[in-house]
Amino acid sequence: MFRFRLVSSCLRRCLHGGTVNQSQVLEQLQLCSAEDQVFEVVGKNKAKLAVSHVACAVGMLWQFQKEKPQMLRTIDFIKSHPQFLTLRVLAENKITHMDDIMLVDMLYNVLRLNVDFHDSLVQQLVSEAWLRIDRFPVSSLSKFAICLSDQYLQHSPLMGCITNILDQKLSSINDARVLTTLMISVSALVSPRLRDALISRADHVLDTTDPLNYNNPRRVVQFLRNIKFSHRPLLEKCNQIILCNIPRLDAENISIIMGLYQSLQFSNCDFRLAAKQRLIELIDSCTDPFSFTKLFVALSPMASPEIREGLENTALLLADELNAQQALAIVEALEETHFPISTTATHLHVFKPVEVARVTQALFLLHYQNPELFNKLRNILVNFLQDSVFPYEVTMLTRVLSMLPCPRLEEGVMSRVDAVLTQCNLNDLNTFALTIAKWVRNDPSYRHNTPSKYVRLLQTLNHCGHVRLNTIDRLDLVLEELKYISGEWFEEMLLEETMVTLQRLADQISWTNVPELAIFLTRTNHLCTPLMERIASVAIKDIDKIHHSATYATLLPFAVLNYDSPKADKLYDTCIQRSFDPHLLVLLAYALAVADCFPEELVREIFNINFLGKLDSQLETLPDALNMRIRLRLMELNRAVCLECPEFQVPWFHERYCQQLPVQQQIHKMLGEVLGGINCARVAVLTPYFYTVDFECVLDRHHQPVAYSEPSTLRISDNGKVHWGSSSLEKARNELPPGAQRVAVDFLDSKSFCKNSHHIKGEAMMRKRHLEILGYRVVQIPHFEWNSMELSTQDAWKEYLKKKIFTEVSP
């Protein structure tokens, strides 16, 4: 008994002495203010370092780095320091002594300090974490998920375990940071059911979180981008929180958020205006390459010419200081080749495949002239392509490679494409079809016949496309793969079968995917009555669930395809009971006008000074192409309202705008012969409200052409009456001879009809209505009639015109 007490006493003294020493080491570490001081404490106390000391030291090393700006970090110095190797060895030896939180923190910190993924310490930490994963608190689970993502393990079984745990514990997670981080990490593995549950939980948690923490909504938006799901209500909630924090955001965060919004095709007027103003405020403070690059990419597309010129001048001054990724970002954002491309060219050896592809595409679109550089890029692309085993990467590299001139196509490229076709989705197959078409046209032997190697590829391509459509069983997946598809191959080979597939999956049409389906039908000009009726039913039933920004896309096919559904009026009435950004309101009103629907309240809201002022402010932030499109639609809406709803007393204020637009000139030599003289027809006649009629003629009451004595003009009087007359006469002739009528001859190309039928589209019908209001009899010449086999001779064309002009037009 005495011996036992003696041993116990000695053990207590030893343990007490050890505790004192350990506490002293911990105190010394906690007093350190720089990395070299941490390493000094570690070097002096190697034998005394316990697991807590190692964890504390590694954590402090990362904390010091985290507090420094990106350019001032010294991670390479830390990694190469002998005492850091000591810490790594000690950490690996003490893994089993770490508690759960310490284990995950250690993994997180060493990865932040750029320890290689394949380092034995990282491997051992991951393995140990896997064994304990079921008992991790959700905060550690979230941090562990980040570590797996850092190692590109998003699709690993281990991430699958985390996804399952998240599913089980979701209702108990109230920490927005933990939840949103987990959402991003598991985004590649979520099912539609879990996706909806995560969105619902995030929506709830954001209501209870600190509104000054903009990272939480940013991560939610990133999750939606990752799963390619534009959930408008949640996006709107995130945007409102981000808007409140705009004055606190730097150029990097604004650039990130704008990129996410663009990926989700989410545009918010208030955000763009606020972001633009904040970025302008940050110009003077963004002087280092990192922050300036973020500022340039975000601000340049929506800046005024003066600001854009200043940004480009600064980019030139910083060119030699930019790293590879920064140079690439600047080049992609440039509108003209003022930037020294050699800056980008010097980094080619460090670029990854996707970066080389981006460089090549950017230079090609900028029309950069340097055959030597393009030849170098082509060789790099071919080498990457021949080594790649990822279908998405092969698709991307092949598409970019097809942009470049090629005297001959390497056999290795062909075989690599052939090897991945069966693994491709519809979008990738369409990309390959466009690429193969370019190869065929550029092949020297194409003038004789299509080489068999291309024929085999195209046959495989067609087969894979049909198999994909026949086996796919999720509507959302089909719509995702069809999102950016266009071109002859798809229209000729797969469009009809795609419609069959969409009808097969019609029971899956819901408020979540109605906008995407409507956009696809509009884009393909394909009128499918069952799908249109299903869209109308779902939209009317669940309009409150469809975000207001998706309303325009939902009703667009009904207007554009001129489909008069029995439910159309109810659909239109339902859709206009929403609030919209100014540019979307213009687009919505135009679509309704095409469908011959003019809600007075909506029209009056648009045509007032306050609204038009706000619209002008928003248009300044939009890309040039969208800006021009909105302005054109506003003009067309103004014209439609003036012509069809004069009782609204909306003034026609687009005359100067229209005078700046080019007038299409079309001549048809046979029309003069049919009418009895070239002076009986006028070409490209500009009407009031600036419609351009392809050809105009006047027939008297006996249906005989009336010759024009001299060039005529037309104008609108102050009281709104249309005046027709000679430009040399002061007094305009208001009326035609008794019984005479003006005839407008319009040729309708393929864009005026639905793709799958001869059903005329809404815009062509609206144009006909307006010309009739202006006093014309309208003769429409469909392209499929004019180009038919029946009209294959000069005489047949003349007879056709005679029938159209003299027979079908009644007095």
C-alpha positions in Angstrom: 0.0 0.0 0.0 2.9 2.4 0.9 4.6 1.6 -2.4 1.4 2.3 -4.3 1.0 5.6 -2.6 4.6 6.6 -3.3 4.3 5.7 -7.0 1.0 7.7 -7.2 2.7 10.7 -5.5 5.6 10.6 -8.0 3.2 10.3 -10.9 1.3 13.3 -9.7 4.5 15.4 -9.4 5.6 14.3 -12.8 2.2 15.1 -14.3 2.0 18.4 -12.5 5.5 19.4 -13.7 4.5 18.4 -17.3 1.4 20.6 -17.0 3.4 23.6 -15.9 5.8 23.1 -18.8 3.0 22.6 -21.3 1.2 25.8 -20.0 4.4 27.8 -20.4 4.8 26.6 -24.0 1.2 27.5 -24.8 1.6 30.9 -23.2 4.7 31.5 -25.3 2.9 30.5 -28.5 0.0 32.8 -27.6 2.3 35.8 -27.2 3.7 35.4 -30.7 2.9 38.1 -33.2 4.6 36.7 -36.3 5.5 33.4 -38.0 9.2 33.5 -37.2 8.3 33.8 -33.5 6.1 30.7 -33.7 8.9 28.8 -35.3 11.4 30.0 -32.6 9.1 28.6 -29.9 8.6 25.4 -31.8 12.4 25.0 -32.3 13.2 25.5 -28.6 10.5 23.2 -27.3 10.4 20.2 -29.7 10.5 17.6 -27.0 7.8 19.3 -25.0 5.2 19.9 -27.7 1.9 18.2 -27.0 -0.9 17.8 -29.6 -2.5 21.0 -28.3 0.8 22.9 -29.0 1.1 21.6 -32.5 -2.6 22.5 -33.3 -2.1 26.0 -31.7 1.1 26.6 -33.7 -0.4 25.5 -37.1 -3.5 27.5 -36.4 -1.6 30.7 -35.6 0.5 30.3 -38.8 -2.6 30.3 -40.9 -4.2 33.1 -38.9 -1.2 35.4 -39.5 -1.5 34.7 -43.2 -5.2 35.2 -43.3 -4.9 38.7 -41.8 -2.6 39.8 -44.6 -3.6 41.0 -48.1 -3.2 38.4 -50.8 0.0 39.9 -52.2 1.7 40.1 -48.9 1.2 36.5 -47.8 4.4 34.4 -47.2 3.1 30.9 -47.5 6.1 29.7 -49.5 8.3 30.9 -46.6 6.3 28.9 -44.1 6.2 25.7 -46.2 10.0 25.8 -46.6 10.8 26.5 -43.0 12.4 23.5 -41.2 10.2 24.0 -38.1 7.1 23.7 -40.2 8.3 20.2 -41.3 8.7 19.5 -37.5 5.1 20.5 -36.9 3.9 18.3 -39.8 5.7 15.3 -38.5 4.5 15.8 -34.9 0.9 16.4 -36.1 1.0 13.1 -38.1 2.3 11.2 -35.1 -0.3 12.6 -32.8 -3.5 12.3 -35.0 -5.1 9.7 -32.7 -4.7 12.1 -29.7 -6.6 14.9 -31.4 -10.3 15.5 -30.6 -12.8 15.8 -33.4 -12.7 19.6 -33.6 -8.9 19.7 -33.4 -8.6 17.0 -36.1 -10.7 19.0 -38.6 -9.1 22.3 -37.8 -5.7 20.8 -38.4 -6.7 19.5 -41.8 -8.3 22.8 -42.7 -5.2 24.8 -41.7 -2.6 22.7 -43.4 -4.6 22.8 -46.6 -4.7 26.6 -46.3 -1.0 26.6 -46.0 -0.8 24.7 -49.3 0.4 21.4 -48.0 0.0 19.0 -51.0 -3.2 16.9 -51.1 -1.1 13.8 -51.4 1.1 14.5 -48.4 0.9 11.7 -45.9 -0.3 14.2 -43.2 -3.3 15.2 -45.3 -4.0 11.6 -46.2 -3.9 10.4 -42.6 -6.1 13.3 -41.4 -8.7 12.6 -44.0 -8.7 8.9 -43.2 -9.1 9.5 -39.4 -11.9 12.0 -40.1 -13.8 9.5 -42.2 -13.7 7.1 -39.2 -15.2 9.7 -36.9 -17.5 11.5 -39.4 -20.8 10.3 -37.8 -20.1 12.1 -34.5 -18.8 15.4 -35.9 -20.7 18.5 -34.8 -22.2 20.2 -37.8 -19.7 23.1 -37.6 -16.8 20.6 -38.0 -18.7 18.7 -40.6 -19.0 21.9 -42.6 -15.3 22.6 -42.3 -14.5 19.1 -43.3 -16.6 19.4 -46.4 -14.7 22.5 -47.4 -11.5 20.4 -47.0 -12.8 17.7 -49.3 -13.8 20.3 -51.9 -10.3 21.8 -51.8 -9.1 18.4 -52.7 -11.6 18.1 -55.6 -13.4 15.3 -53.8 -16.9 16.7 -54.4 -18.1 13.4 -56.0 -16.4 11.1 -53.6 -18.1 8.5 -51.4 -17.0 10.5 -48.4 -18.8 13.6 -49.7 -21.8 11.3 -50.2 -21.7 10.4 -46.4 -21.7 14.1 -45.6 -24.7 14.7 -47.9 -26.6 11.9 -46.1 -25.7 13.4 -42.7 -26.8 16.8 -43.9 -30.1 15.4 -45.1 -30.7 13.8 -41.7 -29.8 16.8 -39.6 -31.0 19.6 -41.9 -34.0 20.7 -39.7 -31.7 21.3 -36.7 -29.2 23.5 -38.5 -29.8 27.1 -37.6 -26.3 28.6 -38.3 -26.4 30.2 -41.7 -22.7 30.0 -42.2 -22.6 26.3 -41.5 -25.6 25.6 -43.6 -24.6 27.6 -46.7 -21.1 26.2 -46.6 -22.4 22.6 -46.5 -24.9 23.5 -49.4 -22.0 24.5 -51.6 -19.9 21.5 -50.7 -22.6 18.9 -51.4 -24.1 20.7 -54.4 -22.8 18.1 -56.9 -24.7 15.3 -55.1 -28.0 16.7 -54.1 -31.2 15.1 -55.4 -34.2 17.2 -56.4 -35.9 16.4 -53.1 -32.8 17.5 -51.0 -32.4 20.5 -53.3 -35.9 21.7 -52.4 -35.4 21.0 -48.7 -32.1 22.9 -48.7 -33.7 25.9 -50.5 -36.5 25.9 -48.0 -34.2 25.7 -45.0 -31.9 28.4 -46.4 -34.9 30.7 -47.0 -35.9 30.3 -43.3 -32.4 30.7 -41.9 -31.7 33.9 -43.9 -34.7 35.5 -42.2 -33.0 34.9 -38.8 -29.4 35.8 -39.7 -27.5 39.0 -39.3 -28.3 41.1 -42.4 -24.8 42.7 -42.4 -23.2 39.3 -43.1 -23.3 39.3 -46.9 -21.3 36.1 -47.3 -24.3 33.9 -46.3 -26.6 35.1 -49.2 -23.6 35.0 -51.5 -23.0 31.4 -50.7 -26.7 30.6 -51.3 -26.4 32.2 -54.7 -23.3 30.2 -55.4 -25.2 27.0 -54.4 -27.9 27.9 -56.9 -25.3 28.5 -59.6 -23.6 25.2 -58.8 -26.9 23.2 -59.2 -27.9 25.4 -62.2 -31.3 26.2 -60.6 -32.5 29.7 -60.7 -34.9 29.9 -57.8 -36.1 33.4 -58.2 -37.8 34.0 -54.8 -34.6 33.0 -52.9 -32.4 34.9 -55.4 -34.5 38.0 -54.7 -34.2 37.6 -50.9 -30.4 37.1 -51.2 -30.2 40.2 -53.5 -32.0 42.4 -51.0 -29.5 41.4 -48.3 -26.6 42.0 -50.6 -28.0 45.4 -51.7 -28.0 46.5 -48.1 -24.3 45.7 -47.9 -23.2 47.3 -51.2 -21.3 50.2 -49.4 -19.2 47.6 -47.6 -18.4 45.4 -50.6 -15.0 45.5 -52.3 -14.3 45.0 -56.0 -13.6 41.2 -55.5 -16.9 40.5 -53.8 -18.9 42.6 -56.3 -17.2 40.8 -59.2 -18.0 37.4 -57.7 -21.6 38.3 -57.1 -22.0 39.7 -60.6 -20.5 36.6 -62.1 -22.9 34.4 -60.2 -25.9 36.5 -61.2 -24.8 36.3 -64.8 -24.5 32.5 -64.7 -28.0 32.3 -63.3 -29.3 34.9 -65.8 -30.5 36.9 -62.9 -30.6 40.7 -63.6 -31.7 43.2 -61.0 -31.8 46.9 -61.9 -31.2 48.2 -58.3 -28.2 45.9 -57.8 -26.6 46.9 -61.1 -27.0 50.6 -60.4 -25.7 50.3 -56.9 -22.8 48.0 -57.9 -21.8 50.4 -60.7 -21.7 53.4 -58.3 -19.7 51.4 -55.7 -17.2 50.2 -58.3 -16.7 53.8 -59.5 -16.0 54.8 -55.9 -13.4 52.1 -55.6 -11.4 53.1 -58.8 -8.8 55.2 -56.9 -8.2 52.5 -54.3 -7.8 49.5 -56.6 -4.2 50.1 -57.7 -2.7 46.6 -57.1 -3.0 43.9 -59.9 -5.4 41.7 -57.8 -8.0 44.3 -56.9 -7.7 46.2 -60.2 -8.4 43.0 -62.2 -11.6 42.4 -60.2 -12.6 46.0 -60.7 -11.9 45.9 -64.4 -13.9 42.7 -65.1 -16.9 44.0 -63.1 -17.0 47.6 -64.1 -15.8 47.7 -67.7 -18.9 46.2 -69.4 -21.2 48.8 -67.9 -19.0 51.8 -67.6 -19.2 54.9 -69.7 -16.7 55.3 -72.6 -14.7 57.8 -70.5 -14.4 55.5 -67.5 -13.7 52.5 -69.7 -10.9 54.3 -71.4 -9.3 55.1 -68.0 -9.6 51.5 -67.0 -7.9 50.3 -70.2 -5.1 52.9 -69.7 -4.5 51.6 -66.2 -4.5 48.0 -67.4 -1.7 49.0 -69.8 0.4 50.4 -67.0 -0.1 47.3 -64.9 0.4 44.8 -67.7 3.8 43.6 -66.7 2.7 43.0 -63.1 -0.3 40.8 -63.9 -0.1 37.0 -63.3 -1.4 34.5 -65.8 -5.0 34.4 -64.5 -5.2 38.2 -64.1 -3.9 38.8 -67.7 -6.5 36.3 -69.0 -9.3 38.0 -67.2 -8.3 41.4 -68.6 -8.1 40.1 -72.1 -11.5 38.5 -71.9 -13.1 41.7 -70.7 -11.5 43.9 -73.4 -13.6 45.1 -76.3 -10.6 46.0 -78.5 -7.0 44.8 -78.7 -5.3 47.6 -76.9 -3.9 45.4 -74.2 -0.4 43.9 -74.8 -1.2 40.3 -75.7 2.4 39.3 -75.1 1.6 39.5 -71.4 -0.8 36.6 -71.8 1.4 34.7 -74.2 4.2 34.6 -71.7 2.0 32.6 -69.3 0.9 29.9 -71.8 3.1 27.3 -70.2 1.4 27.6 -66.8 -2.2 27.7 -68.1 -4.6 24.8 -67.6 -6.6 23.4 -70.5 -9.6 25.6 -69.8 -7.5 28.7 -69.5 -5.7 28.0 -72.8 -9.2 27.6 -74.4 -10.3 30.9 -72.9 -7.2 32.7 -74.1 -7.7 31.4 -77.6 -11.4 32.3 -77.7 -10.8 35.8 -76.4 -8.0 36.5 -78.9 -10.1 35.1 -81.8 -13.1 37.2 -80.9 -10.9 40.3 -80.6 -9.7 39.5 -84.2 -6.1 39.5 -83.0 -3.6 39.1 -85.8 -0.7 36.9 -84.9 -0.5 33.6 -86.9 2.6 32.5 -84.9 0.8 32.8 -81.6 -2.4 31.1 -82.9 -0.2 28.3 -84.3 1.4 27.9 -80.8 -2.1 27.9 -79.2 -3.3 25.3 -81.6 -0.4 22.9 -80.8 -1.1 23.4 -77.1 -4.8 22.7 -77.5 -4.1 19.6 -79.6 -1.7 18.2 -77.0 -4.2 18.9 -74.2 -7.0 17.3 -76.2 -5.2 14.1 -77.0 -4.3 13.6 -73.3 -7.8 14.5 -71.9 -10.2 11.8 -70.6 -13.0 14.2 -69.5 -15.9 14.5 -72.0 -16.6 18.2 -71.0 -12.9 19.1 -71.5 -12.7 17.3 -74.9 -15.9 19.2 -75.9 -14.5 22.5 -74.9 -11.1 22.0 -76.4 -12.6 20.7 -79.7 -14.9 23.7 -80.0 -12.1 26.2 -79.5 -9.8 24.3 -81.8 -12.3 24.5 -84.6 -12.1 28.3 -84.5 -8.5 28.2 -85.7 -7.3 27.6 -89.3 -6.2 24.0 -89.9 -4.4 22.6 -93.0 -5.1 19.1 -91.8 -6.8 17.5 -88.8 -4.8 15.2 -86.6 -6.0 11.7 -86.4 -5.5 11.8 -82.6 -8.1 14.5 -82.4 -10.7 12.5 -84.3 -10.1 9.4 -82.3 -10.4 11.3 -79.0 -13.8 12.9 -80.1 -15.0 9.5 -81.2 -14.1 8.0 -77.8 -16.2 10.4 -75.8 -19.3 10.8 -77.9 -21.2 8.0 -76.1 -20.6 9.8 -72.8 -21.9 13.2 -73.9 -25.1 15.1 -73.2 -27.2 16.8 -75.9 -25.4 20.1 -75.6 -22.0 18.5 -76.0 -23.3 16.5 -79.0 -24.5 19.7 -80.6 -21.1 21.3 -80.1 -19.4 18.4 -81.8 -21.9 18.6 -84.7 -21.1 22.2 -85.3 -17.4 21.4 -85.0 -17.5 18.5 -87.4 -19.4 20.6 -89.9 -16.5 23.1 -89.9 -14.0 20.3 -90.3 -15.9 19.0 -93.3 -16.1 22.4 -95.0 -12.4 23.1 -94.4 -11.2 19.6 -95.6 -9.6 20.0 -99.1 -11.4 16.8 -100.3 -14.8 18.1 -99.4 -15.4 19.6 -102.9 -15.5 16.0 -104.2 -17.3 14.1 -101.4 -17.6 14.0 -97.7 -14.6 12.0 -96.3 -15.7 8.7 -94.7 -14.1 9.6 -91.3 -16.5 12.5 -90.9 -19.5 10.4 -92.1 -18.7 7.8 -89.4 -18.5 10.5 -86.7 -21.8 12.1 -87.8 -23.5 8.7 -87.8 -22.2 8.0 -84.3 -23.3 11.5 -83.3 -26.9 11.0 -84.6 -27.2 7.7 -82.9 -26.0 9.1 -79.5 -28.5 11.9 -79.8 -31.4 9.6 -80.5 -30.4 7.3 -77.7 -30.1 10.2 -75.2 -33.6 11.5 -76.0 -35.2 8.0 -75.9 -33.6 7.1 -72.5 -33.7 10.4 -70.6 -36.5 10.4 -68.0 -36.2 13.8 -66.2 -37.6 16.9 -67.8 -35.4 19.2 -65.8 -32.3 17.4 -67.1 -33.6 17.6 -70.7 -34.2 21.3 -70.4 -30.8 21.9 -68.9 -29.1 20.1 -71.8 -31.3 22.0 -74.4 -30.6 25.4 -72.8 -28.0 26.6 -75.3 -28.5 24.3 -78.2 -28.9 25.8 -81.7 -27.9 25.1 -85.3 -28.9 23.0 -88.3 -27.9 19.6 -86.9 -30.2 19.8 -83.9 -33.1 21.2 -86.0 -32.8 18.6 -88.8 -31.8 15.6 -86.7 -33.3 15.9 -83.2 -35.9 18.7 -83.0 -38.9 16.6 -83.8 -37.8 13.8 -81.5 -37.1 16.3 -78.8 -40.7 17.4 -79.0 -41.8 13.8 -78.7 -39.6 13.5 -75.6 -41.0 16.7 -74.0 -44.5 15.5 -74.5 -43.6 12.1 -73.0 -42.4 13.9 -69.9 -45.2 16.5 -69.9 -46.5 15.3 -66.5 -43.3 16.7 -65.0 -44.0 20.2 -66.2 -44.4 22.4 -63.1 -44.0 26.0 -62.1 -40.3 25.5 -61.5 -39.5 24.6 -65.1 -42.3 26.3 -67.1 -40.1 29.3 -67.9 -37.3 27.2 -69.3 -39.7 25.1 -71.5 -41.4 28.3 -72.8 -38.0 29.8 -73.7 -37.0 26.6 -75.6 -40.3 26.7 -77.6 -39.8 30.3 -78.4 -36.2 29.9 -79.4 -36.9 26.9 -81.7 -40.0 28.6 -83.3 -41.8 25.2 -82.8 -45.5 25.3 -82.2 -46.5 22.3 -80.1 -50.1 22.7 -79.0 -50.2 20.1 -76.1 -47.1 21.7 -74.6 -48.5 25.2 -74.9 -51.7 24.2 -73.3 -49.9 22.5 -70.4 -47.7 25.7 -69.9 -50.9 27.8 -69.8 -52.6 25.5 -67.3 -49.5 25.4 -65.0 -48.8 29.1 -65.2 -52.4 30.1 -64.4 -52.6 27.7 -61.5 -49.2 28.6 -59.9 -48.5 32.1 -61.1 -47.9 33.2 -57.5 -45.0 30.7 -57.3 -43.4 31.8 -60.6 -41.1 34.6 -59.9 -42.1 37.9 -61.6 -38.9 38.0 -63.6 -39.8 34.7 -65.3 -43.3 35.8 -66.2 -42.2 37.4 -69.5 -40.5 34.2 -70.6 -43.6 32.2 -69.7 -46.0 34.1 -71.9 -43.5 34.8 -74.8 -44.2 31.7 -76.9 -48.0 32.5 -77.0 -47.3 35.9 -78.5 -44.3 35.1 -80.7 -45.8 31.9 -82.1 -49.2 33.6 -82.5 -50.9 30.8 -80.6 -54.4 31.8 -79.5 -55.0 29.4 -76.6 -58.5 29.3 -75.1 -56.6 30.1 -71.8 -54.5 32.9 -73.3 -56.6 35.8 -72.0 -56.6 34.4 -68.5 -52.9 33.8 -68.8 -52.2 37.4 -69.8 -54.4 38.8 -67.1 -52.7 36.7 -64.5 -49.2 37.6 -65.7 -49.7 41.4 -65.6 -50.6 41.4 -61.9 -46.9 41.4 -61.0 -44.1 44.0 -60.5 -41.2 44.1 -62.8 -37.8 45.7 -63.4 -38.2 48.5 -66.0 -36.6 46.6 -68.9 -38.6 43.5 -68.2 -41.8 45.5 -68.1 -41.1 46.9 -71.5 -40.5 43.4 -72.9 -43.6 42.1 -71.2 -45.8 44.9 -72.7 -44.3 44.3 -76.1 -45.1 40.6 -76.0 -48.7 41.4 -75.0 -48.9 43.9 -77.8 -47.8 41.3 -80.3 -50.6 39.2 -78.9 -53.0 42.1 -79.5 -53.4 42.7 -75.8 -53.0 46.3 -74.5 -53.7 46.6 -70.7 -54.3 50.3 -70.2 -52.8 50.5 -66.8 -49.6 48.8 -68.0 -49.3 51.1 -71.0 -49.8 54.2 -68.9 -47.2 53.0 -66.4 -44.6 52.6 -69.1 -45.3 55.8 -71.0 -44.7 58.3 -68.3 -41.6 60.5 -67.6 -40.6 58.9 -64.2 -40.7 55.4 -65.6 -38.7 56.3 -68.8 -36.1 58.1 -66.7 -35.7 55.0 -64.5 -35.5 52.8 -67.6 -32.7 55.1 -69.0 -30.7 54.7 -65.8 -31.0 50.9 -65.9 -30.1 50.7 -69.6 -26.8 52.3 -68.9 -25.8 49.3 -66.8 -26.9 46.6 -69.4 -24.7 45.1 -72.1 -24.9 47.0 -75.4 -26.8 44.2 -77.2 -29.5 44.0 -74.5 -29.6 47.8 -74.3 -30.3 48.1 -78.1 -32.9 45.3 -77.9 -34.8 47.0 -75.1 -34.8 50.4 -77.0 -36.0 48.7 -80.2 -38.8 47.0 -78.3 -39.8 50.3 -76.6 -40.1 51.9 -80.1 -42.1 49.0 -81.4 -44.4 49.1 -78.4 -44.8 52.9 -78.8 -45.7 52.4 -82.5 -48.2 49.6 -81.6 -50.0 51.7 -78.9 -50.2 54.7 -81.2 -51.7 52.7 -84.0 -54.0 50.3 -82.1 -55.0 52.3 -79.1 -55.2 56.0 -80.1 -57.6 56.5 -77.2 -54.7 56.2 -74.8 -53.3 59.4 -76.3 -49.7 58.1 -76.0 -47.5 60.4 -78.2 -45.3 59.0 -80.9 -41.8 60.0 -79.8 -39.6 57.7 -81.7 -39.3 59.5 -85.0 -35.7 60.6 -84.5 -34.7 57.2 -83.2 -36.2 55.5 -86.3 -34.5 57.9 -88.7 -31.2 56.7 -87.4 -32.0 53.1 -88.2 -30.9 51.7 -91.6 -33.8 51.1 -94.1 -33.7 47.7 -95.8 -33.6 48.0 -99.6 -35.2 45.1 -101.5 -35.7 45.0 -105.3 -37.7 42.5 -107.3 -37.2 43.0 -111.1 -40.4 41.1 -112.1 -42.7 43.4 -110.1 -42.3 46.2 -112.7 -43.2 43.8 -115.5 -46.3 42.6 -113.7 -47.5 46.1 -113.0 -46.7 47.4 -116.5 -43.7 49.6 -115.6 -41.1 50.2 -113.0 -42.7 53.5 -112.1 -45.8 51.7 -110.9 -44.0 50.3 -107.8 -42.0 51.9 -105.1 -39.3 50.0 -103.2 -38.6 50.1 -99.4 -41.4 52.5 -98.7 -41.2 54.1 -95.2 -44.6 54.4 -93.6 -45.8 56.6 -90.8 -44.5 55.1 -87.5 -41.5 53.8 -89.6 -42.5 50.5 -90.9 -40.6 49.7 -94.1 -42.8 48.1 -96.8 -40.9 46.0 -99.2 -42.9 47.2 -102.2 -45.9 49.6 -102.6 -48.2 50.1 -105.5 -51.6 51.8 -106.1 -54.5 50.1 -107.9 -57.4 52.1 -109.2 -61.0 51.0 -108.9 -60.6 48.8 -112.0 -57.6 47.1 -110.4 -55.2 48.8 -112.8 -51.8 50.0 -111.5 -51.4 53.8 -111.1 -48.0 55.1 -112.0 -46.1 57.4 -109.6 -45.2 60.7 -111.3 -42.4 61.4 -108.9 -40.9 60.2 -105.6 -43.4 60.5 -102.8 -43.0 61.1 -99.1 -45.4 60.7 -96.2 -45.8 62.3 -92.9 -48.1 62.6 -89.9 -49.9 65.8 -89.3 -50.3 67.4 -85.9 -53.8 65.9 -85.5 -52.5 62.5 -86.3 -53.8 62.1 -89.9 -51.7 60.3 -92.4 -50.6 62.4 -95.4 -49.4 60.8 -98.6 -47.9 63.0 -101.3 -45.1 64.2 -103.5 -42.0 65.7 -101.8 -42.1 68.6 -104.2 -45.6 69.7 -103.4 -46.3 71.9 -100.5 -49.9 70.7 -100.1 -50.1 67.0 -99.4 -52.7 64.8 -101.1 -54.8 63.4 -98.2 -56.9 60.9 -100.2 -56.5 58.5 -103.1 -58.7 58.7 -106.2 -62.2 57.3 -105.6 -62.1 53.5 -105.4 -58.3 53.3 -105.4 -56.3 51.5 -102.8 -52.7 51.2 -101.7 -51.2 47.8 -101.7 -48.2 46.7 -99.6 -46.3 43.7 -100.9 -44.4 42.0 -98.1 -42.1 39.1 -98.5 -42.0 36.9 -95.4 -38.8 34.9 -94.7 -38.5 31.8 -92.5 -38.2 34.0 -89.4 -41.9 34.9 -89.8 -43.1 31.3 -89.4 -43.0 28.6 -86.8 -40.3 26.1 -87.6 -42.4 23.0 -87.6 -45.3 24.4 -89.7 -46.4 27.2 -92.0 -48.1 28.9 -89.0 -47.4 32.6 -89.2 -45.9 34.2 -86.1 -47.3 37.0 -84.0 -45.0 39.8 -85.1 -45.8 39.4 -88.8 -49.5 39.5 -87.9 -49.1 42.6 -85.8 -47.3 44.3 -88.7 -50.2 43.3 -91.1 -52.7 44.8 -88.6 -50.8 48.0 -88.4 -50.3 48.4 -92.1 -54.1 47.9 -92.6 -54.8 50.6 -90.0 -52.5 52.9 -92.0 -54.7 52.3 -95.1 -52.9 49.5 -96.9 -54.2 46.3 -98.3 -51.4 43.9 -97.4 -50.2 41.1 -99.7 -47.9 38.7 -97.9 -45.6 36.5 -100.0 -44.4 33.5 -97.8 -40.9 32.3 -98.6 -42.1 28.7 -98.9 -44.5 29.6 -101.6 -42.1 31.8 -103.5 -39.3 29.2 -103.4 -41.5 26.2 -104.1 -41.0 23.8 -107.0 -44.3 25.1 -108.5 -42.7 28.5 -109.0 -39.5 27.5 -110.6 -39.8 29.6 -113.8 -40.0 33.4 -114.5 -43.5 33.0 -115.9 -44.7 31.1 -112.8 -43.4 33.8 -110.5 -45.1 36.5 -112.6 -48.4 34.6 -112.6 -48.1 34.2 -108.8 -47.6 37.9 -108.3 -50.5 38.7 -110.6 -52.8 36.4 -108.6 -51.7 37.9 -105.3 -51.9 41.5 -106.3 -54.9 41.6 -108.7 -57.1 38.6 -107.7 -56.7 38.2 -103.9 -57.0 41.9 -103.2 -60.6 43.1 -103.4 -61.7 46.7 -104.0 
